[in-house]
Each structure stands twice: as C-alpha cells, then as structure tokens.
C-alpha cells in the first residue's frame, strides 16, 4: 500500500496539474527526481513481490516452520532490504542521464519523466545508460521473476499433491491474490521495458505506463481484500441490507396500494348502502301514503 500511494503521488498530481492548467513545464531537477522515485518504487515492488512469493512458498510447502521462518524480525528484514536496494537501483541512471546533452527538442513524449523518453531526447551517446538498464534489468527484474516463478512451480506442485478438493481450494486461495498482482505487474512492465529502445512507441508505452501507474494501485486493494473474511462479511451484510431495503420498499408499495384499495372499496360500499337505504326509505313513504 505504501508503494501504491507513493507511485500515484509521484506522478498523478503533476499529470492532473497539466490537464487542468495546460502548463506542461517541469524543471530538470524535478524531472530527475520524478524519474528516481518512479524507478526506486518499481524496483522496491520487484523485491517486495519476491518476498511475498517466498512467504506463500513457506506457508504452503513448509507450514510447520512458517512461524520460525516468517517471524516479525525476518519480515521486517525482508521489507527493509527491499526498500534499501530499491533506493540504490536508480542512482546510476540518474547520474548518467543527468550528464547527457539535450541539444534538440525538450518535449518529452510521455506524461512523466521516464528513462526511455529521456534517452530519445538526448543528442549524445546513450550506450552506457542502455547497458546499465539491461544489466540492472537482468539482475533485478529477471532474478526476481525467476525466483517468483520457481516459488510458484513448487507451490503448484505441492497443491496438486493435496488429496481433498477443499484443501486444494484453501491452499490456492492463499496465493491467488498475490499471483494476480504478479501477473499484472510483470505483464505491464515487461511489455514496456523488455525490448530495445529503437522499438519505442509513444502511444503504446503511454498506455501501458498508465495501466501500471493507475490500474495496479486501483486493483491491489480490491485484490488483497476480497479474501479477507471481515471484508466478505461486510460486503454480504451490505448486499443483504440492500435487498432488505428493496423488499421494504416493495412491501410499503404493496401496503400503500392495499390500503388505497380498501379505502375506495369501503367508500364505494358505504355509498351503495346510503343509496339502498334512501331507496328503501322512499318506498316505505310511498306505501304509507297509499
């Protein structure tokens, strides 16, 4: 949740400012800061998702040692390491990109300062930055993805060994939310960054970047809370209250039409009785006169 809030706060306020005021200027220092925060949060999320994959692996494949392996101290160490390494990853990019020359157009074909659009603006040699990007991408993204993949291969093999269907469902529900987040996260980032810079397409990359920055922080709270029992009970209660309110409205409508029917029916009956009594009274007077 901290990464989701920070990533949206890093980019979306400036994007909304551009859309509302049509002032799309940003300083060079602000651009470097935005890029540094974006890359550091993305790298931190790589390591955090890998740590969560290890947590699911221990919970399903080695449940007897889960408390010892995933104690508060170990969890705090994993989180601290994820954010520390994430803060160190973009340092080389910021240093190298800040030394590039930008002698042509200064218009960034993106809605925030990303690495590839900045490299497209530079008129100097960008080989060192691209090499660093590929090296860090191989060491960080590929290693985290490989570790996560191996963890889920072991998890799926352990789930398939469970005999009961209920046990399989319970074990799969333990890692379903994390697996959904991993697929969305790696799918969007791989489609943007795992390819040469010569195949850069502004419209396509802007679309996928928007999915990563807006869609993932929007879906993560829903993905991770749908399996929460308290959230499920509150959702069921809200649904049942809504259905009861609908029944109450329908019942009140029925009572309203029922009361109106009886009112008109009683009113018509009374009128008929008065007419009949008047007719009988007139007949009795006519017979007396005769």
Order of alpha helices (4+ residues) and beta strands (2+ residues): alpha-alpha-alpha-alpha-alpha-alpha-alpha-alpha-alpha-alpha-alpha-alpha
